[in-house]
Amino acid sequence: MSAATGRTATVRGRQLRIGAGHYSLSQKSLQAARRWLDRQGVTVRDHTLKETA
């Protein structure tokens, strides 16, 4: 199974974007998906806005 054609996925909040697909996931599911994608050699970039202290 191929995870992504570009070998890069993006996370924004709780949404995972792979190619043209956008998937809303729970925090726990997102964490598991990120680990699985990493094991498949897919770079996962987090574009979630961080709060400043």
N, CA, C, O and CB atoms as a CASP TS submission, in Angstrom:
PFRMAT TS
TARGET T0000
AUTHOR 0000-0000-0000
METHOD Language model
MODEL 1
PARENT N/A
ATOM      1  N   MET     1       0.840  -1.174   0.000  1.00  0.00           N
ATOM      2  CA  MET     1       0.000   0.000   0.000  1.00  0.00           C
ATOM      3  C   MET     1       0.884   1.237   0.000  1.00  0.00           C
ATOM      4  O   MET     1       1.819   1.337   0.794  1.00  0.00           O
ATOM      5  CB  MET     1      -0.955  -0.002   1.210  1.00  0.00           C
ATOM      6  N   SER     2       0.596   2.159  -0.872  1.00  0.00           N
ATOM      7  CA  SER     2       1.356   3.411  -0.933  1.00  0.00           C
ATOM      8  C   SER     2       0.683   4.451  -0.057  1.00  0.00           C
ATOM      9  O   SER     2      -0.523   4.671  -0.168  1.00  0.00           O
ATOM     10  CB  SER     2       1.475   3.924  -2.394  1.00  0.00           C
ATOM     11  N   ALA     3       1.447   5.088   0.809  1.00  0.00           N
ATOM     12  CA  ALA     3       0.875   6.064   1.732  1.00  0.00           C
ATOM     13  C   ALA     3       0.714   7.435   1.089  1.00  0.00           C
ATOM     14  O   ALA     3      -0.303   8.096   1.302  1.00  0.00           O
ATOM     15  CB  ALA     3       1.739   6.179   2.969  1.00  0.00           C
ATOM     16  N   ALA     4       1.684   7.868   0.316  1.00  0.00           N
ATOM     17  CA  ALA     4       1.616   9.198  -0.294  1.00  0.00           C
ATOM     18  C   ALA     4       2.538   9.245  -1.505  1.00  0.00           C
ATOM     19  O   ALA     4       3.635   8.687  -1.496  1.00  0.00           O
ATOM     20  CB  ALA     4       2.001  10.304   0.729  1.00  0.00           C
ATOM     21  N   THR     5       2.069   9.920  -2.540  1.00  0.00           N
ATOM     22  CA  THR     5       2.890  10.008  -3.735  1.00  0.00           C
ATOM     23  C   THR     5       4.072  10.932  -3.525  1.00  0.00           C
ATOM     24  O   THR     5       5.164  10.649  -4.017  1.00  0.00           O
ATOM     25  CB  THR     5       2.062  10.483  -4.909  1.00  0.00           C
ATOM     26  N   GLY     6       3.884  12.038  -2.802  1.00  0.00           N
ATOM     27  CA  GLY     6       4.957  12.994  -2.574  1.00  0.00           C
ATOM     28  C   GLY     6       5.822  12.650  -1.382  1.00  0.00           C
ATOM     29  O   GLY     6       6.821  13.321  -1.124  1.00  0.00           O
ATOM     30  N   ARG     7       5.448  11.610  -0.650  1.00  0.00           N
ATOM     31  CA  ARG     7       6.177  11.178   0.535  1.00  0.00           C
ATOM     32  C   ARG     7       6.193  12.236   1.625  1.00  0.00           C
ATOM     33  O   ARG     7       7.057  12.219   2.502  1.00  0.00           O
ATOM     34  CB  ARG     7       7.586  10.812   0.166  1.00  0.00           C
ATOM     35  N   THR     8       5.232  13.163   1.570  1.00  0.00           N
ATOM     36  CA  THR     8       5.107  14.191   2.601  1.00  0.00           C
ATOM     37  C   THR     8       3.633  14.331   2.979  1.00  0.00           C
ATOM     38  O   THR     8       2.759  14.360   2.112  1.00  0.00           O
ATOM     39  CB  THR     8       5.691  15.558   2.109  1.00  0.00           C
ATOM     40  N   ALA     9       3.373  14.414   4.269  1.00  0.00           N
ATOM     41  CA  ALA     9       2.029  14.651   4.771  1.00  0.00           C
ATOM     42  C   ALA     9       2.084  15.886   5.662  1.00  0.00           C
ATOM     43  O   ALA     9       3.134  16.216   6.213  1.00  0.00           O
ATOM     44  CB  ALA     9       1.474  13.404   5.549  1.00  0.00           C
ATOM     45  N   THR    10       0.958  16.560   5.800  1.00  0.00           N
ATOM     46  CA  THR    10       0.888  17.781   6.595  1.00  0.00           C
ATOM     47  C   THR    10      -0.184  17.643   7.666  1.00  0.00           C
ATOM     48  O   THR    10      -1.262  17.103   7.417  1.00  0.00           O
ATOM     49  CB  THR    10       0.603  19.001   5.700  1.00  0.00           C
ATOM     50  N   VAL    11       0.124  18.137   8.856  1.00  0.00           N
ATOM     51  CA  VAL    11      -0.836  18.153   9.956  1.00  0.00           C
ATOM     52  C   VAL    11      -1.163  19.607  10.276  1.00  0.00           C
ATOM     53  O   VAL    11      -0.265  20.431  10.445  1.00  0.00           O
ATOM     54  CB  VAL    11      -0.275  17.408  11.217  1.00  0.00           C
ATOM     55  N   ARG    12      -2.447  19.913  10.357  1.00  0.00           N
ATOM     56  CA  ARG    12      -2.923  21.226  10.799  1.00  0.00           C
ATOM     57  C   ARG    12      -4.019  20.967  11.823  1.00  0.00           C
ATOM     58  O   ARG    12      -5.113  20.513  11.487  1.00  0.00           O
ATOM     59  CB  ARG    12      -3.453  22.111   9.584  1.00  0.00           C
ATOM     60  N   GLY    13      -3.700  21.266  13.083  1.00  0.00           N
ATOM     61  CA  GLY    13      -4.661  20.960  14.147  1.00  0.00           C
ATOM     62  C   GLY    13      -4.853  19.466  14.232  1.00  0.00           C
ATOM     63  O   GLY    13      -3.902  18.731  14.501  1.00  0.00           O
ATOM     64  N   ARG    14      -6.070  19.004  14.007  1.00  0.00           N
ATOM     65  CA  ARG    14      -6.370  17.566  14.025  1.00  0.00           C
ATOM     66  C   ARG    14      -6.684  17.050  12.636  1.00  0.00           C
ATOM     67  O   ARG    14      -7.323  16.007  12.491  1.00  0.00           O
ATOM     68  CB  ARG    14      -7.540  17.275  14.959  1.00  0.00           C
ATOM     69  N   GLN    15      -6.243  17.768  11.610  1.00  0.00           N
ATOM     70  CA  GLN    15      -6.491  17.346  10.235  1.00  0.00           C
ATOM     71  C   GLN    15      -5.190  16.882   9.592  1.00  0.00           C
ATOM     72  O   GLN    15      -4.177  17.579   9.632  1.00  0.00           O
ATOM     73  CB  GLN    15      -7.120  18.492   9.416  1.00  0.00           C
ATOM     74  N   LEU    16      -5.239  15.701   9.003  1.00  0.00           N
ATOM     75  CA  LEU    16      -4.092  15.134   8.303  1.00  0.00           C
ATOM     76  C   LEU    16      -4.337  15.303   6.810  1.00  0.00           C
ATOM     77  O   LEU    16      -5.388  14.925   6.293  1.00  0.00           O
ATOM     78  CB  LEU    16      -3.872  13.622   8.679  1.00  0.00           C
ATOM     79  N   ARG    17      -3.356  15.875   6.127  1.00  0.00           N
ATOM     80  CA  ARG    17      -3.467  16.086   4.683  1.00  0.00           C
ATOM     81  C   ARG    17      -2.405  15.264   3.980  1.00  0.00           C
ATOM     82  O   ARG    17      -1.209  15.413   4.229  1.00  0.00           O
ATOM     83  CB  ARG    17      -3.327  17.591   4.321  1.00  0.00           C
ATOM     84  N   ILE    18      -2.870  14.390   3.092  1.00  0.00           N
ATOM     85  CA  ILE    18      -1.973  13.556   2.298  1.00  0.00           C
ATOM     86  C   ILE    18      -2.409  13.714   0.847  1.00  0.00           C
ATOM     87  O   ILE    18      -3.497  13.278   0.472  1.00  0.00           O
ATOM     88  CB  ILE    18      -2.006  12.037   2.761  1.00  0.00           C
ATOM     89  N   GLY    19      -1.568  14.331   0.039  1.00  0.00           N
ATOM     90  CA  GLY    19      -1.946  14.593  -1.346  1.00  0.00           C
ATOM     91  C   GLY    19      -3.194  15.445  -1.383  1.00  0.00           C
ATOM     92  O   GLY    19      -3.234  16.507  -0.762  1.00  0.00           O
ATOM     93  N   ALA    20      -4.220  14.999  -2.103  1.00  0.00           N
ATOM     94  CA  ALA    20      -5.477  15.739  -2.188  1.00  0.00           C
ATOM     95  C   ALA    20      -6.449  15.354  -1.072  1.00  0.00           C
ATOM     96  O   ALA    20      -7.526  15.940  -0.962  1.00  0.00           O
ATOM     97  CB  ALA    20      -6.127  15.501  -3.541  1.00  0.00           C
ATOM     98  N   GLY    21      -6.076  14.371  -0.242  1.00  0.00           N
ATOM     99  CA  GLY    21      -6.961  13.901   0.817  1.00  0.00           C
ATOM    100  C   GLY    21      -6.802  14.690   2.100  1.00  0.00           C
ATOM    101  O   GLY    21      -5.686  15.027   2.496  1.00  0.00           O
ATOM    102  N   HIS    22      -7.927  14.985   2.755  1.00  0.00           N
ATOM    103  CA  HIS    22      -7.950  15.688   4.038  1.00  0.00           C
ATOM    104  C   HIS    22      -8.750  14.828   5.001  1.00  0.00           C
ATOM    105  O   HIS    22      -9.902  14.487   4.730  1.00  0.00           O
ATOM    106  CB  HIS    22      -8.569  17.136   3.907  1.00  0.00           C
ATOM    107  N   TYR    23      -8.132  14.473   6.136  1.00  0.00           N
ATOM    108  CA  TYR    23      -8.761  13.562   7.082  1.00  0.00           C
ATOM    109  C   TYR    23      -8.783  14.163   8.478  1.00  0.00           C
ATOM    110  O   TYR    23      -7.730  14.474   9.035  1.00  0.00           O
ATOM    111  CB  TYR    23      -8.035  12.220   7.097  1.00  0.00           C
ATOM    112  N   SER    24      -9.967  14.329   9.045  1.00  0.00           N
ATOM    113  CA  SER    24     -10.112  14.814  10.420  1.00  0.00           C
ATOM    114  C   SER    24     -10.013  13.613  11.346  1.00  0.00           C
ATOM    115  O   SER    24     -10.752  12.640  11.195  1.00  0.00           O
ATOM    116  CB  SER    24     -11.472  15.580  10.626  1.00  0.00           C
ATOM    117  N   LEU    25      -9.089  13.684  12.313  1.00  0.00           N
ATOM    118  CA  LEU    25      -8.836  12.567  13.212  1.00  0.00           C
ATOM    119  C   LEU    25      -8.848  13.026  14.661  1.00  0.00           C
ATOM    120  O   LEU    25      -8.615  14.198  14.958  1.00  0.00           O
ATOM    121  CB  LEU    25      -7.502  11.906  12.879  1.00  0.00           C
ATOM    122  N   SER    26      -9.122  12.086  15.558  1.00  0.00           N
ATOM    123  CA  SER    26      -8.972  12.377  16.979  1.00  0.00           C
ATOM    124  C   SER    26      -7.479  12.515  17.265  1.00  0.00           C
ATOM    125  O   SER    26      -6.649  12.102  16.456  1.00  0.00           O
ATOM    126  CB  SER    26      -9.629  11.257  17.872  1.00  0.00           C
ATOM    127  N   GLN    27      -7.145  13.085  18.395  1.00  0.00           N
ATOM    128  CA  GLN    27      -5.739  13.277  18.742  1.00  0.00           C
ATOM    129  C   GLN    27      -4.992  11.950  18.807  1.00  0.00           C
ATOM    130  O   GLN    27      -3.860  11.848  18.335  1.00  0.00           O
ATOM    131  CB  GLN    27      -5.620  14.005  20.075  1.00  0.00           C
ATOM    132  N   LYS    28      -5.625  10.935  19.389  1.00  0.00           N
ATOM    133  CA  LYS    28      -4.985   9.628  19.515  1.00  0.00           C
ATOM    134  C   LYS    28      -4.809   8.960  18.144  1.00  0.00           C
ATOM    135  O   LYS    28      -3.770   8.356  17.878  1.00  0.00           O
ATOM    136  CB  LYS    28      -5.810   8.722  20.444  1.00  0.00           C
ATOM    137  N   SER    29      -5.809   9.067  17.285  1.00  0.00           N
ATOM    138  CA  SER    29      -5.716   8.491  15.939  1.00  0.00           C
ATOM    139  C   SER    29      -4.669   9.215  15.107  1.00  0.00           C
ATOM    140  O   SER    29      -3.942   8.591  14.334  1.00  0.00           O
ATOM    141  CB  SER    29      -7.076   8.550  15.234  1.00  0.00           C
ATOM    142  N   LEU    30      -4.594  10.528  15.266  1.00  0.00           N
ATOM    143  CA  LEU    30      -3.601  11.311  14.535  1.00  0.00           C
ATOM    144  C   LEU    30      -2.192  10.902  14.940  1.00  0.00           C
ATOM    145  O   LEU    30      -1.306  10.783  14.094  1.00  0.00           O
ATOM    146  CB  LEU    30      -3.809  12.812  14.779  1.00  0.00           C
ATOM    147  N   GLN    31      -1.988  10.688  16.234  1.00  0.00           N
ATOM    148  CA  GLN    31      -0.681  10.266  16.735  1.00  0.00           C
ATOM    149  C   GLN    31      -0.291   8.910  16.150  1.00  0.00           C
ATOM    150  O   GLN    31       0.855   8.713  15.746  1.00  0.00           O
ATOM    151  CB  GLN    31      -0.689  10.200  18.273  1.00  0.00           C
ATOM    152  N   ALA    32      -1.231   7.988  16.104  1.00  0.00           N
ATOM    153  CA  ALA    32      -0.960   6.656  15.544  1.00  0.00           C
ATOM    154  C   ALA    32      -0.673   6.761  14.043  1.00  0.00           C
ATOM    155  O   ALA    32       0.226   6.090  13.537  1.00  0.00           O
ATOM    156  CB  ALA    32      -2.160   5.700  15.797  1.00  0.00           C
ATOM    157  N   ALA    33      -1.425   7.592  13.337  1.00  0.00           N
ATOM    158  CA  ALA    33      -1.214   7.766  11.895  1.00  0.00           C
ATOM    159  C   ALA    33       0.157   8.368  11.620  1.00  0.00           C
ATOM    160  O   ALA    33       0.841   7.960  10.681  1.00  0.00           O
ATOM    161  CB  ALA    33      -2.313   8.658  11.289  1.00  0.00           C
ATOM    162  N   ARG    34       0.558   9.332  12.432  1.00  0.00           N
ATOM    163  CA  ARG    34       1.878   9.949  12.252  1.00  0.00           C
ATOM    164  C   ARG    34       2.988   8.924  12.444  1.00  0.00           C
ATOM    165  O   ARG    34       3.954   8.903  11.681  1.00  0.00           O
ATOM    166  CB  ARG    34       2.066  11.117  13.232  1.00  0.00           C
ATOM    167  N   ARG    35       2.855   8.074  13.462  1.00  0.00           N
ATOM    168  CA  ARG    35       3.862   7.028  13.695  1.00  0.00           C
ATOM    169  C   ARG    35       3.907   6.053  12.528  1.00  0.00           C
ATOM    170  O   ARG    35       4.989   5.667  12.087  1.00  0.00           O
ATOM    171  CB  ARG    35       3.565   6.271  15.004  1.00  0.00           C
ATOM    172  N   TRP    36       2.736   5.647  12.019  1.00  0.00           N
ATOM    173  CA  TRP    36       2.688   4.711  10.907  1.00  0.00           C
ATOM    174  C   TRP    36       3.313   5.330   9.652  1.00  0.00           C
ATOM    175  O   TRP    36       4.106   4.684   8.967  1.00  0.00           O
ATOM    176  CB  TRP    36       1.237   4.285  10.629  1.00  0.00           C
ATOM    177  N   LEU    37       2.953   6.579   9.355  1.00  0.00           N
ATOM    178  CA  LEU    37       3.509   7.254   8.181  1.00  0.00           C
ATOM    179  C   LEU    37       5.024   7.385   8.293  1.00  0.00           C
ATOM    180  O   LEU    37       5.740   7.205   7.308  1.00  0.00           O
ATOM    181  CB  LEU    37       2.871   8.639   8.007  1.00  0.00           C
ATOM    182  N   ASP    38       5.514   7.699   9.494  1.00  0.00           N
ATOM    183  CA  ASP    38       6.956   7.823   9.706  1.00  0.00           C
ATOM    184  C   ASP    38       7.658   6.495   9.417  1.00  0.00           C
ATOM    185  O   ASP    38       8.721   6.476   8.796  1.00  0.00           O
ATOM    186  CB  ASP    38       7.252   8.283  11.149  1.00  0.00           C
ATOM    187  N   ARG    39       7.068   5.395   9.862  1.00  0.00           N
ATOM    188  CA  ARG    39       7.654   4.075   9.596  1.00  0.00           C
ATOM    189  C   ARG    39       7.648   3.744   8.106  1.00  0.00           C
ATOM    190  O   ARG    39       8.476   2.958   7.645  1.00  0.00           O
ATOM    191  CB  ARG    39       6.894   2.994  10.368  1.00  0.00           C
ATOM    192  N   GLN    40       6.727   4.331   7.352  1.00  0.00           N
ATOM    193  CA  GLN    40       6.655   4.095   5.908  1.00  0.00           C
ATOM    194  C   GLN    40       7.588   5.020   5.131  1.00  0.00           C
ATOM    195  O   GLN    40       7.669   4.936   3.905  1.00  0.00           O
ATOM    196  CB  GLN    40       5.226   4.278   5.418  1.00  0.00           C
ATOM    197  N   GLY    41       8.295   5.905   5.845  1.00  0.00           N
ATOM    198  CA  GLY    41       9.231   6.813   5.185  1.00  0.00           C
ATOM    199  C   GLY    41       8.605   8.106   4.705  1.00  0.00           C
ATOM    200  O   GLY    41       9.192   8.822   3.893  1.00  0.00           O
ATOM    201  N   VAL    42       7.408   8.412   5.205  1.00  0.00           N
ATOM    202  CA  VAL    42       6.715   9.643   4.813  1.00  0.00           C
ATOM    203  C   VAL    42       7.057  10.736   5.821  1.00  0.00           C
ATOM    204  O   VAL    42       6.928  10.534   7.028  1.00  0.00           O
ATOM    205  CB  VAL    42       5.165   9.423   4.732  1.00  0.00           C
ATOM    206  N   THR    43       7.489  11.885   5.326  1.00  0.00           N
ATOM    207  CA  THR    43       7.777  13.029   6.188  1.00  0.00           C
ATOM    208  C   THR    43       6.456  13.676   6.598  1.00  0.00           C
ATOM    209  O   THR    43       5.631  13.998   5.743  1.00  0.00           O
ATOM    210  CB  THR    43       8.706  14.062   5.468  1.00  0.00           C
ATOM    211  N   VAL    44       6.254  13.866   7.901  1.00  0.00           N
ATOM    212  CA  VAL    44       5.034  14.500   8.403  1.00  0.00           C
ATOM    213  C   VAL    44       5.407  15.869   8.942  1.00  0.00           C
ATOM    214  O   VAL    44       6.179  15.984   9.894  1.00  0.00           O
ATOM    215  CB  VAL    44       4.341  13.626   9.508  1.00  0.00           C
ATOM    216  N   ARG    45       4.861  16.894   8.336  1.00  0.00           N
ATOM    217  CA  ARG    45       5.130  18.269   8.755  1.00  0.00           C
ATOM    218  C   ARG    45       3.953  18.792   9.561  1.00  0.00           C
ATOM    219  O   ARG    45       2.800  18.657   9.150  1.00  0.00           O
ATOM    220  CB  ARG    45       5.402  19.181   7.533  1.00  0.00           C
ATOM    221  N   ASP    46       4.243  19.385  10.698  1.00  0.00           N
ATOM    222  CA  ASP    46       3.206  19.927  11.576  1.00  0.00           C
ATOM    223  C   ASP    46       3.121  21.431  11.354  1.00  0.00           C
ATOM    224  O   ASP    46       4.068  22.164  11.641  1.00  0.00           O
ATOM    225  CB  ASP    46       3.503  19.600  13.076  1.00  0.00           C
ATOM    226  N   HIS    47       1.970  21.891  10.837  1.00  0.00           N
ATOM    227  CA  HIS    47       1.748  23.313  10.601  1.00  0.00           C
ATOM    228  C   HIS    47       0.702  23.859  11.567  1.00  0.00           C
ATOM    229  O   HIS    47       0.050  24.863  11.281  1.00  0.00           O
ATOM    230  CB  HIS    47       1.312  23.556   9.147  1.00  0.00           C
ATOM    231  N   THR    48       0.545  23.200  12.705  1.00  0.00           N
ATOM    232  CA  THR    48      -0.394  23.651  13.726  1.00  0.00           C
ATOM    233  C   THR    48       0.175  24.913  14.378  1.00  0.00           C
ATOM    234  O   THR    48       1.353  24.962  14.732  1.00  0.00           O
ATOM    235  CB  THR    48      -0.657  22.529  14.793  1.00  0.00           C
ATOM    236  N   LEU    49      -0.667  25.923  14.531  1.00  0.00           N
ATOM    237  CA  LEU    49      -0.219  27.150  15.174  1.00  0.00           C
ATOM    238  C   LEU    49       0.082  26.887  16.634  1.00  0.00           C
ATOM    239  O   LEU    49      -0.738  26.314  17.351  1.00  0.00           O
ATOM    240  CB  LEU    49      -1.271  28.258  15.034  1.00  0.00           C
ATOM    241  N   LYS    50       1.246  27.300  17.072  1.00  0.00           N
ATOM    242  CA  LYS    50       1.645  27.119  18.476  1.00  0.00           C
ATOM    243  C   LYS    50       1.279  28.394  19.250  1.00  0.00           C
ATOM    244  O   LYS    50       1.424  29.512  18.756  1.00  0.00           O
ATOM    245  CB  LYS    50       3.195  26.806  18.598  1.00  0.00           C
ATOM    246  N   GLU    51       0.802  28.178  20.472  1.00  0.00           N
ATOM    247  CA  GLU    51       0.503  29.320  21.335  1.00  0.00           C
ATOM    248  C   GLU    51       1.811  29.860  21.910  1.00  0.00           C
ATOM    249  O   GLU    51       2.696  29.092  22.286  1.00  0.00           O
ATOM    250  CB  GLU    51      -0.484  28.919  22.479  1.00  0.00           C
ATOM    251  N   THR    52       1.922  31.176  21.974  1.00  0.00           N
ATOM    252  CA  THR    52       3.115  31.792  22.561  1.00  0.00           C
ATOM    253  C   THR    52       2.816  32.102  24.018  1.00  0.00           C
ATOM    254  O   THR    52       1.703  32.506  24.355  1.00  0.00           O
ATOM    255  CB  THR    52       3.538  33.089  21.783  1.00  0.00           C
ATOM    256  N   ALA    53       3.799  31.916  24.876  1.00  0.00           N
ATOM    257  CA  ALA    53       3.618  32.124  26.325  1.00  0.00           C
ATOM    258  C   ALA    53       3.637  33.582  26.683  1.00  0.00           C
ATOM    259  O   ALA    53       3.498  33.932  27.855  1.00  0.00           O
ATOM    260  CB  ALA    53       4.692  31.399  27.110  1.00  0.00           C
TER
END
